[in-house]
Amino acid sequence: MNRTRMNDRSARPRTGGADAGKGGSRFGSQAPRRSGGSARSGGYGRRPAAVQGEFALPKTITPSLPAVEGFADLDMPEQLLAELGRQGVTVPFPIQGATLPNSLAGRDVLGRGRTGSGKTLAFGLALLARTAGKRADSKQPLALVLVPTRELAQQVTDALTPYARSLKLRLATVVGGMSIGRQAGALRSGAEVVVATPGRLKDLIDRGDCRLDQVDITVLDEADQMADMGFMPQVTGLLDQVRTDGQRMLFSATLDRNVDLLVRRYLTDPVVHSVDPSAGAVTTMEHHVLHVHGADKHAATTEIAARDGRVIMFLDTKHAVDQLTKHLLQSGVRAAALHGGKSQPQRTRTLAQFKTGHVSVLVATNVAARGIHVDNLDLVVNVDPPTDHKDYLHRGGRTARAGESGSVVTLVLPNQRREMSRLMMAAGITPTITQVRSGEAELSRITGAQAPSGVPVVITAPVVERPKRSASSRGRRRPSSATRRASAHRSGISAAA
């Protein structure tokens, strides 16, 4: 697939990213990280990526509106307020209370908040409220949310759907890995709001199935990741097609110089809200660096996976993910793999199984580092340490979300210790460092590790029970189409009379 469609595979970023080439040891990649470079033993003999400083935030010329403490204080449709109540969303998160008064007023917004801080509703409620009552023509959406990955697109869609439904707004999701014909059909039928990855949206525009000239509200969610993955040309190409006088909102957990161009070029006198420091540690999150020896990493990883409760384990490559998943299943651990080599239906099914507890261990590449929300997930394990402090923060952001507590554990070999120290400094984190071995009480205390059962398991799709028919309906045949048409005709005559 050509470069313009890479984001729809979402697991083929730059060299050394989530799904770099195959190869490696049992639970980690030893593939070269850059051209002409080779990895040392264990797969982590590499220099950390250069840390880019954050750009100077733009100064707001027009004073911003003050923050609110309750949704009732906002100028939103009654249907939205009622739906918030039905969803049990009663008090705005800080980033919501700070940005919504301004975004509802039509101001451009530059918002930064850590992952799990409520950014989706921060832009979503304003987008829906300002689109309410309007109707999109065929192939001409009125609002657009651009995201870097399919998983994040699905999460945004899931979060906004009940609120869009309350306002009778049609929402379409446009991502790779799914039927482009079906997505084109949704756009032809008319969709007020489109949530899209840049590559698939560009494909649909090139086919003549979508136009952006009526888009009045545009949101960039996690723009820094889109830039990191090399999709800035696609993003700017799409932004050049939306209405020049429209509203733009950019939300992200980090704002580095990769997105400086977007801010300067597309945001006009934006209201700037930085609710959390870019690399600020979450107070409910514990960070542990576990020093392990190469010969013992295999057993320690397996024992952590066998703990009671769910855990996400991150590795660098698809091949390493598949190897570890296979080993865990053979050891008696209910594990499933998630990476860019899986089809979108497979990825959706795996996530659903993990969220429901049918699978207890999600073994993943960086495709799971953003855009995945799982309630009560209290442990994230970096089996392969990340190469970049932003990747660390986003991986860790899968736990300790929305005020919950959680731990991030990174397994570090002796030759990785110096690089891990540099990464933690860049992330602004002081971890607890512990030397551990498999089978020891300290490993169990920190992670809940325990010996696996050793009885191989097979993950099957959950059986969905069909509702039983009542006794009165048994034996009753469905009327023929001709009978149904005649009945409908009689009902129409009766109603007219």
C-alpha positions as CSV (number, residue, x, y, z in Angstrom):
1,M,0.0,0.0,0.0
2,N,1.3,3.4,-0.8
3,R,2.4,6.0,1.7
4,T,-0.9,7.9,1.6
5,R,-2.8,5.0,3.1
6,M,-0.4,3.9,5.8
7,N,-2.4,5.3,8.7
8,D,-5.3,3.0,7.9
9,R,-3.1,0.1,8.8
10,S,-2.2,2.1,11.9
11,A,0.6,-0.3,12.7
12,R,3.1,0.7,10.1
13,P,4.7,3.8,11.4
14,R,8.3,4.8,11.2
15,T,11.2,2.4,11.6
16,G,11.3,1.3,15.2
17,G,7.6,1.9,15.8
18,A,4.8,-0.3,16.8
19,D,5.0,-2.9,14.1
20,A,8.5,-2.8,12.8
21,G,9.8,-5.8,11.0
22,K,9.8,-9.4,12.2
23,G,12.6,-11.0,14.2
24,G,13.8,-10.9,17.7
25,S,14.1,-13.0,20.8
26,R,11.3,-14.9,22.5
27,F,9.6,-11.8,23.9
28,G,11.3,-8.9,22.2
29,S,12.5,-7.6,18.9
30,Q,16.1,-7.6,17.9
31,A,15.4,-6.1,14.5
32,P,17.6,-3.1,13.5
33,R,16.1,0.2,14.6
34,R,17.5,2.4,11.8
35,S,19.3,2.0,8.6
36,G,22.8,0.9,9.1
37,G,22.2,0.2,12.8
38,S,22.1,-3.1,14.6
39,A,20.6,-4.0,17.9
40,R,22.6,-5.4,20.8
41,S,21.6,-8.4,22.8
42,G,18.0,-8.1,24.0
43,G,16.9,-5.7,21.3
44,Y,17.5,-2.4,23.1
45,G,21.0,-1.4,22.2
46,R,19.9,1.8,20.6
47,R,20.0,5.5,21.4
48,P,16.7,7.0,22.5
49,A,14.9,9.2,20.0
50,A,15.7,12.9,20.2
51,V,13.3,14.6,22.5
52,Q,11.6,17.6,20.9
53,G,10.7,20.4,23.2
54,E,7.3,21.8,23.2
55,F,6.7,25.0,21.2
56,A,5.7,28.3,22.7
57,L,1.9,28.3,23.0
58,P,0.2,31.1,21.1
59,K,-1.1,34.0,23.1
60,T,-4.8,34.5,23.1
61,I,-5.8,38.0,21.9
62,T,-9.5,37.8,22.7
63,P,-10.0,37.0,26.4
64,S,-11.4,33.5,26.9
65,L,-14.7,32.8,28.7
66,P,-14.3,31.6,32.3
67,A,-14.5,27.9,33.1
68,V,-17.7,26.3,34.5
69,E,-18.3,23.8,37.2
70,G,-21.4,22.1,35.9
71,F,-22.9,21.2,32.5
72,A,-26.1,23.0,33.4
73,D,-24.1,26.3,33.3
74,L,-23.4,25.7,29.6
75,D,-25.5,26.8,26.6
76,M,-26.3,23.4,25.3
77,P,-29.4,21.8,23.9
78,E,-31.7,20.2,26.5
79,Q,-31.4,16.9,24.7
80,L,-27.6,16.9,25.3
81,L,-28.0,17.7,29.0
82,A,-30.6,15.0,29.4
83,E,-28.3,12.4,27.7
84,L,-25.4,13.4,30.0
85,G,-27.7,12.6,32.9
86,R,-28.7,9.2,31.4
87,Q,-25.0,8.4,30.8
88,G,-24.2,9.3,34.4
89,V,-21.9,12.1,33.4
90,T,-22.7,14.7,36.1
91,V,-19.6,16.8,36.7
92,P,-17.3,18.1,33.9
93,F,-13.6,17.1,33.9
94,P,-11.3,20.1,34.1
95,I,-10.5,20.2,30.4
96,Q,-14.3,20.0,29.7
97,G,-15.2,22.8,32.1
98,A,-12.4,25.0,30.7
99,T,-12.8,24.6,27.0
100,L,-16.6,24.1,26.5
101,P,-17.7,27.7,27.2
102,N,-15.4,28.8,24.4
103,S,-15.9,26.0,21.9
104,L,-19.6,26.4,22.2
105,A,-19.2,30.0,21.4
106,G,-17.4,29.1,18.2
107,R,-13.9,29.9,19.2
108,D,-10.9,28.0,17.9
109,V,-9.4,25.9,20.8
110,L,-6.0,24.4,21.5
111,G,-6.4,22.0,24.4
112,R,-3.8,19.8,26.1
113,G,-4.7,17.2,28.7
114,R,-3.3,13.8,29.6
115,T,-4.8,10.7,28.1
116,G,-8.0,9.8,29.9
117,S,-8.7,13.3,30.9
118,G,-12.0,13.7,29.0
119,K,-10.8,15.3,25.8
120,T,-13.4,13.4,23.6
121,L,-16.4,15.0,25.3
122,A,-14.5,18.3,25.5
123,F,-14.6,18.7,21.8
124,G,-17.5,16.3,21.0
125,L,-20.2,18.1,23.0
126,A,-19.4,21.4,21.4
127,L,-19.2,19.9,17.9
128,L,-22.6,18.2,18.4
129,A,-24.3,21.2,20.0
130,R,-23.2,23.5,17.2
131,T,-24.3,21.1,14.5
132,A,-27.7,20.3,16.1
133,G,-30.7,21.2,13.9
134,K,-28.7,21.1,10.7
135,R,-29.0,18.5,7.9
136,A,-26.1,17.4,5.7
137,D,-26.5,16.9,2.0
138,S,-25.3,13.7,0.3
139,K,-21.5,13.4,0.5
140,Q,-21.2,16.7,2.3
141,P,-20.6,16.4,6.0
142,L,-20.9,19.4,8.3
143,A,-18.3,18.4,11.0
144,L,-15.1,16.4,10.9
145,V,-13.0,14.6,13.5
146,L,-9.6,13.5,12.3
147,V,-7.8,10.8,14.3
148,P,-4.6,8.8,13.7
149,T,-5.8,5.2,14.2
150,R,-8.8,3.0,13.7
151,E,-8.9,2.2,17.4
152,L,-9.2,5.9,18.4
153,A,-11.8,6.4,15.7
154,Q,-13.9,3.7,17.1
155,Q,-13.5,5.0,20.7
156,V,-14.5,8.5,19.6
157,T,-17.5,7.1,17.7
158,D,-18.6,5.0,20.6
159,A,-18.3,8.0,23.0
160,L,-20.3,10.4,20.8
161,T,-23.0,8.1,19.4
162,P,-25.5,8.4,22.3
163,Y,-25.2,12.2,22.2
164,A,-25.5,12.4,18.4
165,R,-28.5,10.1,18.6
166,S,-30.2,12.4,21.1
167,L,-29.9,15.3,18.6
168,K,-30.9,13.1,15.6
169,L,-27.5,13.7,14.1
170,R,-26.1,11.1,11.7
171,L,-22.5,9.9,12.5
172,A,-20.2,8.0,10.0
173,T,-16.9,6.4,10.8
174,V,-14.4,6.3,8.0
175,V,-11.3,4.1,8.6
176,G,-9.2,1.6,6.7
177,G,-9.6,-2.2,7.1
178,M,-13.4,-1.9,6.6
179,S,-15.6,-1.9,3.6
180,I,-15.0,1.3,1.7
181,G,-18.2,0.7,-0.2
182,R,-20.3,0.7,3.0
183,Q,-18.6,3.9,4.2
184,A,-19.2,5.5,0.8
185,G,-22.9,4.5,1.2
186,A,-23.1,6.2,4.6
187,L,-21.7,9.4,3.2
188,R,-24.1,9.3,0.2
189,S,-27.0,8.9,2.6
190,G,-25.9,12.0,4.4
191,A,-23.9,12.2,7.6
192,E,-23.6,15.4,9.6
193,V,-20.5,14.2,11.5
194,V,-17.6,12.2,10.2
195,V,-14.9,10.5,12.3
196,A,-12.0,9.5,10.1
197,T,-8.4,8.5,9.7
198,P,-6.8,10.7,7.0
199,G,-5.8,8.0,4.5
200,R,-9.3,6.5,4.1
201,L,-11.0,9.9,4.0
202,K,-8.6,11.0,1.2
203,D,-9.4,7.8,-0.7
204,L,-13.2,8.5,-0.5
205,I,-12.6,12.1,-1.6
206,D,-10.5,10.9,-4.5
207,R,-13.3,8.6,-5.5
208,G,-15.8,11.4,-5.5
209,D,-17.7,10.0,-2.5
210,C,-17.1,12.9,-0.1
211,R,-16.5,16.7,-0.2
212,L,-15.3,18.8,2.7
213,D,-16.4,22.3,1.5
214,Q,-19.4,22.3,3.8
215,V,-17.4,21.2,6.9
216,D,-17.8,24.1,9.4
217,I,-16.2,22.4,12.5
218,T,-13.0,20.5,12.3
219,V,-11.3,18.6,15.2
220,L,-7.8,17.2,15.2
221,D,-7.5,14.6,18.0
222,E,-4.0,13.4,18.9
223,A,-2.4,15.5,16.1
224,D,1.1,14.8,17.4
225,Q,0.7,11.1,16.7
226,M,-0.4,11.8,13.2
227,A,2.7,14.0,12.7
228,D,4.9,11.3,14.3
229,M,3.5,8.7,11.9
230,G,4.3,10.8,8.9
231,F,0.7,11.9,7.9
232,M,1.1,15.6,8.2
233,P,0.8,16.1,4.4
234,Q,-2.5,14.2,4.4
235,V,-3.8,16.2,7.3
236,T,-2.9,19.6,5.9
237,G,-4.3,18.5,2.5
238,L,-7.6,17.8,4.2
239,L,-7.6,20.9,6.3
240,D,-7.1,23.0,3.1
241,Q,-10.5,21.6,1.9
242,V,-12.7,22.6,4.8
243,R,-14.4,26.0,5.1
244,T,-11.8,28.7,5.7
245,D,-14.1,30.5,8.1
246,G,-15.0,27.5,10.1
247,Q,-14.1,26.5,13.6
248,R,-11.0,24.4,14.4
249,M,-10.1,22.6,17.6
250,L,-6.9,20.7,18.3
251,F,-6.7,18.4,21.3
252,S,-3.8,16.3,22.3
253,A,-2.0,14.9,25.3
254,T,1.3,16.3,24.1
255,L,2.1,19.5,22.1
256,D,5.5,19.4,20.6
257,R,7.0,21.1,17.6
258,N,5.5,18.6,15.2
259,V,2.1,20.3,15.5
260,D,3.4,23.9,15.6
261,L,2.7,24.1,11.9
262,L,-0.9,23.1,12.4
263,V,-1.4,25.6,15.1
264,R,0.1,28.6,13.3
265,R,-1.5,27.8,9.9
266,Y,-5.0,26.7,10.9
267,L,-6.0,28.1,14.3
268,T,-7.1,31.7,14.5
269,D,-6.7,33.5,17.9
270,P,-7.2,30.2,19.7
271,V,-8.2,29.8,23.3
272,V,-5.4,27.8,24.9
273,H,-6.0,25.4,27.7
274,S,-3.3,23.3,29.2
275,V,-5.1,21.4,31.9
276,D,-2.2,19.0,32.7
277,P,1.6,19.3,32.1
278,S,2.6,17.4,28.9
279,A,4.7,14.9,30.8
280,G,3.1,15.3,34.2
281,A,2.7,12.1,36.2
282,V,-0.8,11.1,37.2
283,T,-1.1,11.0,41.0
284,T,-3.0,7.8,41.0
285,M,-0.4,6.0,38.8
286,E,2.6,4.1,40.1
287,H,5.7,3.7,37.9
288,H,8.0,0.7,38.4
289,V,11.2,-0.2,36.6
290,L,12.0,-3.8,37.2
291,H,15.6,-4.8,36.5
292,V,15.6,-8.4,35.2
293,H,18.3,-10.6,33.6
294,G,17.8,-11.9,30.1
295,A,17.7,-15.5,31.1
296,D,14.9,-14.8,33.6
297,K,12.8,-12.3,31.5
298,H,10.8,-15.2,29.9
299,A,9.6,-16.6,33.2
300,A,9.0,-13.2,34.8
301,T,6.8,-12.1,31.9
302,T,4.8,-15.3,32.0
303,E,4.2,-15.1,35.8
304,I,3.0,-11.4,35.5
305,A,0.6,-12.4,32.7
306,A,-0.8,-15.2,34.9
307,R,-1.9,-12.7,37.6
308,D,-5.5,-12.3,38.6
309,G,-7.0,-9.4,36.7
310,R,-6.5,-7.9,33.3
311,V,-3.2,-6.5,31.9
312,I,-1.9,-5.0,28.7
313,M,1.6,-6.1,27.7
314,F,3.4,-4.0,25.1
315,L,6.1,-5.3,22.7
316,D,7.8,-3.7,19.7
317,T,6.9,-6.0,16.8
318,K,4.1,-8.0,15.5
319,H,6.3,-11.1,15.5
320,A,7.1,-10.7,19.1
321,V,3.5,-10.2,20.0
322,D,2.4,-13.3,18.2
323,Q,5.2,-15.3,19.9
324,L,4.3,-14.2,23.4
325,T,0.6,-14.7,22.8
326,K,1.2,-18.3,21.6
327,H,3.4,-19.1,24.6
328,L,0.9,-17.6,27.1
329,L,-1.9,-19.7,25.7
330,Q,0.2,-22.8,25.9
331,S,1.0,-21.9,29.6
332,G,-2.7,-21.6,30.5
333,V,-3.1,-17.8,30.3
334,R,-6.1,-16.4,28.4
335,A,-4.2,-14.0,26.0
336,A,-4.9,-12.4,22.7
337,A,-2.8,-10.5,20.2
338,L,-3.5,-7.0,18.8
339,H,-1.4,-5.5,16.1
340,G,-1.5,-4.0,12.6
341,G,-1.3,-7.4,10.9
342,K,-4.8,-8.2,12.2
343,S,-7.9,-7.4,10.2
344,Q,-10.2,-4.7,11.6
345,P,-12.9,-7.3,12.5
346,Q,-10.2,-9.3,14.4
347,R,-9.0,-6.3,16.2
348,T,-12.5,-5.2,17.2
349,R,-13.4,-8.7,18.4
350,T,-10.1,-9.0,20.4
351,L,-10.8,-5.6,22.1
352,A,-14.3,-6.6,23.0
353,Q,-13.1,-9.9,24.5
354,F,-10.6,-8.0,26.6
355,K,-13.1,-5.5,27.8
356,T,-15.6,-8.1,28.9
357,G,-12.9,-10.2,30.6
358,H,-13.2,-13.2,28.1
359,V,-9.4,-12.5,27.6
360,S,-7.3,-11.4,30.6
361,V,-4.1,-10.4,28.8
362,L,-3.9,-8.1,25.7
363,V,-0.5,-8.5,24.1
364,A,-0.1,-5.6,21.7
365,T,2.2,-3.3,19.7
366,N,1.9,0.5,20.0
367,V,-1.5,0.4,18.1
368,A,-3.0,-0.1,21.5
369,A,-1.1,2.9,23.1
370,R,-3.8,5.4,22.2
371,G,-7.5,5.1,21.6
372,I,-8.3,2.3,23.9
373,H,-10.3,2.7,27.1
374,V,-10.9,-0.2,29.4
375,D,-12.5,0.3,32.8
376,N,-10.7,-1.0,35.9
377,L,-7.5,-1.8,34.1
378,D,-4.9,-1.5,36.8
379,L,-1.7,-2.7,35.2
380,V,0.3,-2.0,32.0
381,V,3.5,-3.8,31.3
382,N,6.3,-2.7,28.9
383,V,7.8,-6.1,28.1
384,D,9.8,-4.1,25.5
385,P,10.7,-0.6,26.8
386,P,9.4,2.1,24.5
387,T,11.9,4.2,22.5
388,D,10.3,7.5,23.2
389,H,9.0,9.2,26.3
390,K,5.7,10.1,24.6
391,D,5.1,6.4,23.8
392,Y,5.7,5.6,27.4
393,L,3.2,8.2,28.6
394,H,0.6,7.0,26.1
395,R,1.1,3.3,26.9
396,G,0.8,4.0,30.6
397,G,-2.3,6.1,29.9
398,R,-4.3,3.0,29.4
399,T,-4.4,2.6,33.2
400,A,-5.2,5.1,36.0
401,R,-7.9,6.7,33.7
402,A,-10.5,9.2,35.0
403,G,-9.2,9.1,38.6
404,E,-8.7,5.4,38.9
405,S,-5.5,3.9,40.2
406,G,-3.0,1.8,38.3
407,S,0.6,0.8,37.8
408,V,3.0,0.9,34.8
409,V,5.8,-1.7,34.9
410,T,8.7,-1.8,32.6
411,L,11.0,-4.8,32.3
412,V,14.6,-3.6,31.8
413,L,17.7,-5.6,30.9
414,P,21.1,-4.6,32.2
415,N,22.1,-3.0,28.9
416,Q,18.9,-1.0,28.8
417,R,19.2,0.8,32.1
418,R,20.9,4.0,31.0
419,E,18.5,4.6,28.1
420,M,15.5,3.9,30.4
421,S,16.9,6.5,32.9
422,R,17.1,9.1,30.1
423,L,13.5,8.2,28.9
424,M,12.1,8.7,32.4
425,M,13.8,12.0,32.8
426,A,12.3,13.2,29.5
427,A,8.9,12.0,30.7
428,G,9.2,13.8,34.1
429,I,8.8,10.6,36.1
430,T,10.8,9.2,39.0
431,P,10.0,5.5,39.0
432,T,10.5,2.9,41.8
433,I,13.4,0.7,40.7
434,T,13.5,-2.9,41.9
435,Q,15.7,-5.9,41.1
436,V,13.4,-8.9,40.7
437,R,13.5,-12.6,39.7
438,S,10.7,-14.9,38.7
439,G,9.1,-16.7,41.6
440,E,10.1,-14.1,44.1
441,A,7.7,-12.4,46.5
442,E,8.8,-8.9,45.4
443,L,7.7,-9.6,41.8
444,S,4.3,-10.8,43.1
445,R,3.9,-7.8,45.4
446,I,4.4,-5.3,42.6
447,T,2.6,-7.0,39.8
448,G,0.5,-9.8,41.3
449,A,2.6,-12.4,39.4
450,Q,1.9,-16.0,40.0
451,A,2.7,-19.4,38.5
452,P,0.5,-20.2,35.4
453,S,-1.6,-23.3,35.4
454,G,0.3,-24.9,32.6
455,V,-2.9,-26.2,31.1
456,P,-3.2,-24.9,27.5
457,V,-6.2,-22.8,26.7
458,V,-8.0,-21.9,23.4
459,I,-9.8,-18.6,23.1
460,T,-13.1,-19.0,21.3
461,A,-15.7,-16.4,20.5
462,P,-18.3,-16.1,23.3
463,V,-21.6,-17.9,22.6
464,V,-24.5,-15.4,22.3
465,E,-27.8,-16.9,23.4
466,R,-30.7,-16.1,21.2
467,P,-33.8,-15.0,23.0
468,K,-36.4,-17.8,23.3
469,R,-39.7,-17.4,21.6
470,S,-42.8,-17.3,23.8
471,A,-45.1,-20.3,23.7
472,S,-47.8,-18.3,22.1
473,S,-45.6,-17.5,19.1
474,R,-44.4,-21.1,18.4
475,G,-45.7,-22.5,15.2
476,R,-46.9,-19.2,14.0
477,R,-45.7,-18.7,10.4
478,R,-44.5,-15.4,9.1
479,P,-47.1,-14.0,6.6
480,S,-46.0,-13.9,3.0
481,S,-44.9,-10.7,1.4
482,A,-48.2,-10.5,-0.5
483,T,-50.2,-10.9,2.6
484,R,-48.1,-8.2,4.4
485,R,-48.6,-5.8,1.5
486,A,-52.4,-6.4,1.5
487,S,-52.5,-5.9,5.3
488,A,-50.6,-2.7,5.0
489,H,-53.0,-1.5,2.3
490,R,-56.0,-2.3,4.5
491,S,-54.4,-0.5,7.4
492,G,-53.8,2.6,5.3
493,I,-57.4,2.7,4.1
494,S,-58.6,2.3,7.8
495,A,-56.3,5.0,9.0
496,A,-57.4,7.3,6.2
497,A,-61.1,6.7,7.1
